Amino acid sequence: MIDIPKHATLADAAKAIDESGGDLYWDGYIRRGEVHLVVAKEKTGKTNFLTDLAARAWHGREFPLGAPCPVPPCSQTLWVLGDRQQQQLRDRLTAAGVPLDAIHLAASVETPLSFWRLDDEEHFASFVRLTAALAGQCAFVVVDTAWSAAPGFKLHDTGDVATHFGRLADLAAMTRLPILVTNHLNKADGVLGLRTSGIARTILRLSRTDPDDRTRLRLDVDGNYKPVPPLGLTITESGVDYSAEAPDIKASGSGTGAPKPGPNQSARRNAKEFLIAELSERNDQKAAALINRWTDSGGTKSTIFNAKDDLVTEGKLVVDESSRPQLWHLVADESSTCAA
């Protein structure tokens, strides 16, 4: 008789979820016990969006568009401020009427303007203990941003990404708290970090709708839950106002009143095929050599760099920035192999 090791079933997981109060939080956008990405270009409004949710949780106010507040009034929040936005949080939350001692920082009392690095084992252990201790009184945890909070992890290393986000996912599941991780977008509008998008349960993408207006944003959501419509956001002095009528995103003007032309998709597709073919024949090639061969054939540098960014976002290419000269490495297509 085969001795089956003692193990959990999905019924055990479902029981644990139900006993902790279920997983619903902000329906369609955020769930308890999971990691979510909040992404945007730099200086778009990610932190303003999150401080508004923190203020709503503290005051027990409705979440956007009348959604019930998922936590009791006076719920606090915990922040890992890798980008050191302490003053911005202070300004926004003071304006929203939230006491500053309700905002916990993953930092020591001696160095409150720093943070506990999530790639440092001792710091991460302290972060885990603090999160577990505050779980009963916190609305959510924020890591702002994913890679500045763990600068020792390489965002194009699949092992580092799996370790970083895997540990956060385990912590979210253990504490049943949502962990909201901010991240930037690259030039191709992809999320920084190889396969990062596949690990998060939802991706909340903020976009400035008018390049000349910093106060108007659009929130689009993609993920594993039911589809939800995009929202319109207006940044105010003390928070964020929401609208079910999400504005269209205007293109930047070219100086003549006409929008800038979009990227040449055919050329970018050809550049991606060029990189895959070149690296399939011989992997780990110098970036400069690949770029030169592409431009010698009549292509432009901007197209090859955009193609590279696309492949990185799709999880097909890794850029080894630790090497000099820089190397580009094609990731093997695991879907084409069978288990032994």
N, C-alpha and C positions, 0 to 999 in steps of 0.2 A: 504494500500500500504506500502510495506517495504521501510523504509528510508535507502538507501544505502549510507554509509559514503563516502565522497570525498576521492579518492585514485588514485594512479598511475597505469598505465598499462605498459606492456612491450614496447608499442609504445612510451611512455614518456621516458622510459629508453634509447631506441634506439635513440631518438631525442637528448637527452643530450649527448650521446656518439658521435654522428655525429657532433653536434655543437662544441664539444671540439676538433675536429680534428680526430676522429676515435680512435680505440684502437690498431692499428698496431704499433709496435715499432721495435723489432728484431724478424722477422717472425719465428714462431715456438718455440721461446725461451722465449721471454718477451713481455708483452703487457702493454699498458698504463692503469693506474687506477686499477692495481691489485697487489696482494702480491705474490711474488715468493720466493722459498727457494733455497739457494745455500748451499749444504751440502757436507761434506767430513770428513775424519778422521782429528784429530788435526794436525796442522803444514803441511797440504797438499798443500795449495796455494789459499785458498778462497779469502783472502785479495788481493793477487797479481792479481788474475783474475779480481776483482772488480776495483782495481786502474787502470788496463789497460783499462777497459771500460770507466772509468772516464776521462782518458787522451784522448781517442778517441773522446769522446763527447766534450771536451774542444777544441781540435784542429780541430774538424769537419771531422775527418778521417773516412774512411769506418770501419764498424763493421766487425767482423770475416768473412773471405771467401768472401769479396766483398759486403756484405750487406750494403745498403746505411745508412749513419749516420742518426739516427732518429731525431736529434735535430740540431739547428743551431750552428755554431762555437761559442766558448766562453760560452757554457752552463756549469753551475756549478753543484756541487753535495752537498748533505747534509748527514752527517754521525752521527749515534749514536754509539759511541765507547765504548761499554760495556766491551770489553777486553782491553781497553786503548792502542790501537795500534797507538797512535799519531806519534811516531818516525818512525814506519814502513811506514805509509802514507807519512810522510815528505820525507823519503829517496826515495820511489818509484816514487812519483809524481814530486819531484824535478828532478830526473833522466829523467822523461818523459817530462820535460819542462812545467809543469803546475804551475802557480803562486799559492802560498799557500793560498792567500786570496780568491781564487776561491773555496776553500774547506771549507764548513760551518760545524761547529760542534754544536751538540745539547748539549751545555755546557755554563756556564756563563763566562763572561770575567774574573771574579775574580778567577775562578778555571777551566782553559781551559784543564787541564789534567784529569779532571773528566768527568762526563756526566749526563744528565738529565735522571733519572730512569723512565722507562716507566710504572712501577707499582705504581708510586707516582702520585697522582691526580694533584697536583700543577705542577710538572715537566712535566707530560703528556700534560697538558693544554698549557704550554709554547711551547712544541714541536709541538703541533697542530697549534698554532698561527705562529710559525716560518716557518713550512712547507707551510702553506697557503700563507704567505707573499713571500716566495721564489719560489712558484710554476711556475711563469712565466719565471724564469731564470734558473731553475734546470733541469738537465737531468734525475736524479733519486735520490732516498733516499736509504741509506744503514743502516740496523740495524745489528750490528756485536758485539756479537752474540745474537740470540733470547733470551736466558735465562740469560746471563750475563747482558743484558740491562734492564732486569726486574727481579732482583733476588728475589723479594718478591713473585712472582708467582711460584707455584709448577708445574713442567713440567709433572707430572703424575696426575694432577687434571683436569678433563675435564672442570670444570667451569673456572679455571684460563686460560687454553688454549683457550677456547672460548672467554673469555674476552680480552686476550692479542691480539690474531690474529684477532678477530672481530673488535677491535678498529683500528688496522692497516689497515684492509680491508676497513673500512669506510673512513679512512683518504686518502687512495689511490684513492677511488672512488670520493671523494670530490675534491681532487686536480688534478686528472687525471694523477698523477705521478706513475711510477712503484716503488714499495717498495721491495727492495731486502734484504731478511732476511737470514743471515747465521746461520747454525746450525751444530752441530757435529753428528756423527754416534755412535751408541752404539756397544758393542762387537759383536752383531749379524748383524751388518751393517744396522740396522734400524735407522730411524730418531728419535732423542731424543724429547720427548714430545708426550703425548697421543693424537692420532688423528691429530697431526700437519700436516702430509702429506696430509690429506683429505681437509684441509682448503686452502692450497696454490694452485695457478693455475698451476704452473709448479714446478718441482723439478729438479734443475740443479746439478747433482752429479759429483764431481771431484774425480778422483782416481789416485794415483801414479802408473804408469805402471811398474816401476822397483823399488823394495824396496831400491836399492843402488843408485838410480838417482833421486834427488829431483827436477830436472828441467823438467822432462817429465811427462805429465798428460794426462788423458783422460776425456772428458766431455760427459756424457750421460744425456739425457733429458727425463723426463716422465711428463705427465700432461694431460690437457684438450684440447690441440690443436692438429693440425696435427702432425703425427710422423715426427721427424727429425733425420738424422743420427748422430752418435757420432762424436766428433771432437778430434783431437790430439792437445795438447798444449805444447809449449816449453817456459819455463820461461827464459827471458833474463834479462840483467841488467837494461834495460829501459822499459820493457813491456812484452808482450806475443805474440809469433808467433803461428799461427793456421794452421792446416792441415786437409784436408778432409779425409786423411788416418788415422783413429784412431788406435793407436797401441793396441795390446792385453795386458792384464794385467798379468804380470808374478807373479807366486807364490813365496813366500819367500823360500829360500833354507833351507835344514835341516842340512847342513854341509857336505853332501855326494854328492851334486850336484843334488839330486832329490828333487822335490817340497814336501812341507809338506802335509801330507794327509788331506783331507777335513774333516768336522765334520761328525760324524755318524748320518745321517739323520733319520734312523730308531729309534735309541735310543732317539734322541731329540723328535721325534713325539710321542713316548711312554711316555716321560716325560711330554709333553704338555697334553696328554690325562689323565695322572695321576693327574696333577694339577687341570684340569677342573673337574674331578670326585671328588677329595677331597674337593674342594671349593664349588662344587654344593651341596654336602651333608651338609657342614657347612662352611659358608663364614667367612671372616675376621679371618684367622688363622695366628698363629705365623710362620714367615718364617723359623725359626730354627727347629720347629717341623716338618714342611713339608719336609725340606731338610733331616732331620734325618730319616724319614719314607722312603724316596726315597733311601737313601744310605743303609739303613737296608735291602732293597729289592734287593741290588746288584748294584744299579745305582751309577753314579759318580756325585760329586758336580758340576763339570764343565757342565755336561749335563743338570742338573736341572736349573742351572743359565742361560744357553743358552735358555732353554725352557721358562723360566720366561721372558727373554728379548724379545723373539719372541711374546709371548702373550701380553706384554706391547705394542710393536710396532703395533700389530694387533688391539689394542684397547679393548682387552678382559680382561686385568688384570691391576690393580692399585696397586702400591707399596706405602704404607703409611710410609714414612721415618720419619715423625714427631713422630711416636709412638715408644716407647722403651718397649719391644722388637718390632722389625719391623713387620708389618702386611701386608699380601697379600690379596687383595680383588678381587673377580671375578665380572666383569661388566656384568649386565644383558643383554641378547640378545634382543635388542629392536625390531629386525625384526620379532620376534616370537609373539609379542603382537599386538593387533588391537586397533584402536582408538575407543573410546566409541561412 
